[in-house]
Amino acid sequence: MDHAAEAPTSIKPAMRPSPVRVKKLGHIVLQVRNLEQSVKFYTEVLNFRVSDNATVGGIFLTGIGDHHTIGLFPSDGDNAEFPPEGAVRLHHFAFQVETMDELFEIRSYLQERGIPLVWEGRRAMGGHTSVEFLDPNGYHVELYCDMDQLKPGQPSRPRNPDARYDTLEKSKANPKPPTW
């Protein structure tokens, strides 16, 4: 996990459109404080399964078809520091679930496990409903359903701050219009 390359300070103007067309989130690789505790969290709480052990001491987990969705590699051990708030870091990663009823079940399960929620409800941008929490390493995880789907050339749903709800109950009681 060598990060020797420096970030570019400027980028040359494009001579042509980018050929890159992202299809989905492929995988993430996280450096973790305690590998065993992290594997336990992702397999027991989020239902991933171990798909491989890396020869350099990491663990790969799968949950949605690909060989791995998450890679976990040890950091400098239990004394590794969390990045300070506002630092350049991973903000969060999200996984889609099927229904809002599933989110209610997930919230209940997280509460039973003593995992505190960071946020729950519906976002104004994207219109999706989510449950958010931290993993044992302080990574922000979001499980969501019903994100707006945009066809090519279709504009986003007009932003409406009143369409943001801070609980699953409020989100369910105030369904979003299916079209805009």
Secondary structure, 3 states (H helix, E strand, C coil): CCCCCCCCCCCCCCCCCCCCCCCCCCCEEEEECCHHHHHHHHHHCCCCEEEEECCCCCEEEECCCCCCCEEEEECCCCCCCCCCCCCCCCCCEEEECCCHHHHHHHHHHHHHCCCCEEEEEECCCCCCEEEEEECCCCCEEEEEECCCCCCCCCCCCCCCHHHCECCHHHHHHCCCCCCC
